[in-house]
């Protein structure tokens, strides 16, 4: 087995080698709480055992896929192997696995859950992504390889259920959030680039980001079952961004919930199609505007200028569904006609059941929606009418 190097990314984005004292420190479960008995060394050892012992054959196959070797890559052929702890998330930890194969650097993402709830989320997340990979949204999602029970012999018994999952690592993609630009005093979107530091996107790039987010989520929507990516949130870092030559590329990293917003009942009537698509569309318009300042600060409601790219991204996704024969031209035309016939009061009324969805979620988000929903409905209506004209 190759020598394995441990690394970690600090809060300022620097990559460091953990010393003995750091390895013996308690394993953080989130940004505020630590595990009562497990250490950071236990985390690294568990990752090592998961990949190189318990699931070595699957790991070798995944490396072969990423290296495009047309065969599994035996562990003995891997060089410069590193396990780098990158992020502590709300549900599970993220690490980057690196190995050199025939001179080519291969990078994979290893997610790890250290609670029963986190384990359920991780397994459900992997299952949802696998279900979407063969559809039109697949190119915007990570390839996932396998997930399962983790642990190693030195971890004390009774520590609960540990689950890990291996998937594709999106290189040079970064988390982003709304932030106050210190140079201008105005609010914009900042990209958390670990290599070059944080920098603000240009307004056109910000709007392109929202267009792509709406496009991806619309491609994830299943017109036949009304299943959709639900309870996603900018503050959770669900979408990541890469900037190349001023061009924006967006990826969706997680699908924690994939189910219909409501119980619409069974059937395939035109009326049912319109109702399913309408609630998805309006929920998309609301959730796209919700973030936290710098990811963890006060709730943020995105400016009205982001409404248009969200609507545009939605209809572009609908075109792709039509090209994939998942909806018909008649259904698309019928939906546009339905929207065109709606009054502002009609639209406001449809938003009412949606508001109930946010009541069961985070209290800060609930208040944010309550404060802004009426104005949002009016502005959304105006932009939509102009778009459909």
N, C-alpha and C positions, 0 to 999 in steps of 0.2 A: 504494500500500500504506500502511496506517495506521502511525503511529509506534508502536513496540513498546517497552514498558518492562520492564526486568529487575528481579526481586525475589528475595529468598531468605528462608527461615524459619530463624532461629537455633535452637540447642538449647534455649533458654528459651522458644521459641514466638513471639518477636517477629519482625515482618516488616520487613526493611530493604532499602535500595537498595545493591547492591554497588558499592564504589568501584573505581577502576582497579587498585589493588594486589590486591584480593580477586579480581577477574576474572582476573588473571594468575596466580593461585595454582593449584597442581596440582589436577586434578579428583579428588575422593575416589571411590574404587571401593567402599569400605565405611568403617566407622568407624575402621579402623586403617591402611588402605593407600591410596596415591595412584597415579594413572596416571603412567607414566614420562614422557609427553610432552604429553598433553592438559591443557588448563586449563579452569577454570570458564567462561571466555568461549567456548571451543570448544563446550562443552555447550549454552550458550544459543544460539549461532549455528546449531548443528546442529538444535535444536528449531525455530528460526525457519525454516530452510530446509525442514525436513520438512513443516511445516504450510502455509507460505505460498508455496512454490515447487514442491517435488516432489509434494505431494499436496494442492494447493490446492482442487481440485474436491471431493475427499472431505471436506476440512475444512469447506468452505462448506456441504456437505450436512449434516454433523454439527451445525454451528451452527444450521442451519435446523430440524433435528429438535428440538433443545433449546429453541429460541425459538418453536417451534410456529407457524412462518410458512407451512407447506405448500409451501415452496420453498427451494432453497439460498440462503444469504445471501452475496452477493458480499463479498469482502474489503474492498472500498471502502466498504461500508455498516457496517463494524465500527468501533466507537470504543472508546477507553480500553483498548486491548489490553495485557495484561500476561502475562509468563511468569514464574512464581514457583516456584523450586526449593524443594520442601517436605520431601522425605524421601530419605535414602540407605538403601536396603534391602539385604538380603543378596544379592538376585539382580539388582535393577535400581533405578534412581532414579525418583522420582515427582515430577512438577511439576503445578501447577495453571495452566490456561490460562483467562484471563478476557477477555471482550469485552462491550461494551454494544451491544445491537441494539434499536433503536426504544425506547430508554429502559429496557430490561430487561437486567439483568446475567446473562450466560451463563457457566457454569463447566464446564470439562472437565478430565479427568485425562489426563496424558501420561506414559506409562511409557517408560523408556529403558534399554537394556541395552548395556554396553560390553565384553562378553566373549562368546566363542562359547557358553559354557554359559548365561550370562544370556540371550542371544538365543534359544536353544532353549527355555528356560523361559518366556520372554515369549510366544513364538509359540504354544507349547503351551497356556499359560494362556488366551490369547485364544480359541483354538479350543475349549477345554473350556467356557468361559463361553458362547460362542455356541451350543454344543450343548445347554446347559441353559436358555437364555433362553426357549424356547417351552414349557417344562414348568412344573410347579407351583412350582418354586423360583425361576422367573425374576424375580419381583417383589423378591426379596431379593438379587439380583445386579446389578452395574452393567451398563448397556447398553454394549456395545463396538462401535466403528464400523469401525476398520481398523488394520492393523499392517503394517509393511514395513521395508525397508532405509532407513537414515538416513545422514546425513553432509553435509558441504559442501566446497566446492572447496579451502578453505584448510587442511583437515585433512591432515597428511602421509600419503602412501601407506604401506601396510604396517601400518596401525593396527588391523587386524582388522575384524571384522564388527560394525556397529552396527545395532540394531533399535529402533524406537519403535512405540508403539501408543496410539491415542486412544480414550478411553472416558468414561463418565459420572463426574462428580465428585459425591460424596455430601456435600452441604453440612451443616455442624454435626454431622457424625458424627466420633467421635474414638476413638483407640486407648485401650485400657484394660489394666491388669495388676493382679495381686495386689501389695499393698504393706503395709507396717506403718504403721498410723495413728499419727502422733506424739502425738495427743491422748489416745488410749486405750491405746496399746501393743499392740493386737490387730491381727490381719491382716484386711484387707478388700480390696475392689476399688476402685482409684482410676481416675478418668476423666481422660485427658490433654486437657483443653479449652484450646486455644491462646488463646482469648479471655478466659475468666474464670479460668484457672488450674486446677491439679489439684484435684479434690475427690472425696471418697469416696461411693460409692453406698450407699443404705440396704440392709439385709439383704433386704428383699422385692424390691428392684430387682435385686440380685445374683442371686437365684434366678430371677427372670423372664428375666434375661439368659441363664442356662444353659438354661432352657426353650426360648427362641427359638433358641439355637445348635443344640440337639438337633433341633428342628423343621426348621430350614433344612437341616441335613445329611441328615435322613431324607427330605425332599422331593427332595434331590439324588440319593438312592439310586435306581438303576434296578432294579426287581424282576425284570425279564426277563433282564438281562445280569449283574446283581450289580455293575455299575460304581458306584463311590462316590468321593466326595472323600477322597483318602488323603493321609497325611503332612501334614495341616494341624496348626497349632500356635498356641496363644494367644500364645506369646512372639514369633511372627513378625508379630503384628498382623493375622491373617487376618480376624478379626471386628472390626467397629467399631460404635459405639453412639451414639445420639442420645437425649437426655432432654428431653422436652417435657411440661410440666405433670405432672412426676413419672412420666410414662409412658416406658417403655423401647422403643426401636426398634433392631433389630439388622440388620446387613447383612454379607454375605460378600463380600470384595473380590477374592479370588484363588482359582483352582482349578488349582494347579500339577500335580497328579496326579489323574486320573480313570480309575480302573481297578478291577477286582475285587481283593479282598485276597488271594485264592487262586485257583488254577486248579480250578474246581469241575466242569469238564467240561460237556458239552452235555446238554440235556434240560429238561423243564418239569414234572417230577414234584413232588408235594407234599413229598416228603422233601428234594429239592434246594432247593425254595423255602425251607423251614424252615432248612436249613443255611446258605444264603446270608444270610438275614435275621438269623439268630442271630449269626453272626460279625460282621456289620456292627453290630448292636446292642451286643455286648460290647466291640468295639473303640471304639465311640462312648463308652461308659461309662468306659473307661480314658483315652482322649485328652482327654476333657473336663476331667479333673482335673489336667492337666499344664500348668504355666506356669513362668516365671522371675520371681523377685522384681523388681519394677519393669521387667520386660521383658528385662533383661540380667544380672540377678544370679543368685543360687543357685536351683537347681530348687525348685519349689513343687508340693505335692500338695494339691489343694483338699479342703476339709472334707467329711465324710460328708453334711452337709445338702444338698449339691449333687446327690446321687444321685437323689433323688426328682424334681426338675425335669427332669433328663436323661431319666429313664424316661417321665415325663409328656409331654415334648416329642416323644419318639420315637413314642409311641402316637398322639399328635395328628397327627403327620405320616402315620402309617399310615392314619388315618381319611381324610385328604385324598387319599392314593393310591387308597383304595377309592372315594371320591366321583368321582375322575377315571377310574375304570374301569381302573386300572393293576394293582390286585389285587382279588380277589373277597372277599366277606364270608366265604365258606367258608375261604379261605386265612388271613384274619386270625383267625378263630375257631380254626382248627387250630393256628396259631402260639401263641396264648394258652393253649390246652389243653396244648401241648407244654411251655411254660414252667411251667405250673402243676404238671405231673407230675414236673418235675426236682427232684432232691434237691440239697442244698448240695454234696455230693461230685461229683454230675454236673456242676454248674456249674464247680466248680474244675477238673475234667478238661478241660472245653471251653476254659478260659482258657489251657491249656498251649501249644497251637499258636500262640495269639496272642502269647505272650511271645517267641516266636522272631522275630516281626515287628520288635520293638523292639531286638533284638540288633544288627540291621544299621543302626540309626540312631545318633543322637548318644549318646556314651558316658554323659553325665550323665543323659539321659532313661532310658537302659537301666538304670542303677543305681537311679534313682527308681522305676521300675516294679518292679524286683526287690525293693526294700525294702517296697513297699506292696501288691503284687498279691494276696497271700494274704488279708490283712485286707480288701482291697477286695472280693474275691470273696465273702467271708462277709457283709459289710455290704450289698453289692449284692443278694445273695440275699434277705436279710431284708426290705429295702425293696421288692424286686420282689414277694415273696410277699404283703406287706401291700397293695401296689398292685392285685394281681390278685384279692385276696379279695373 
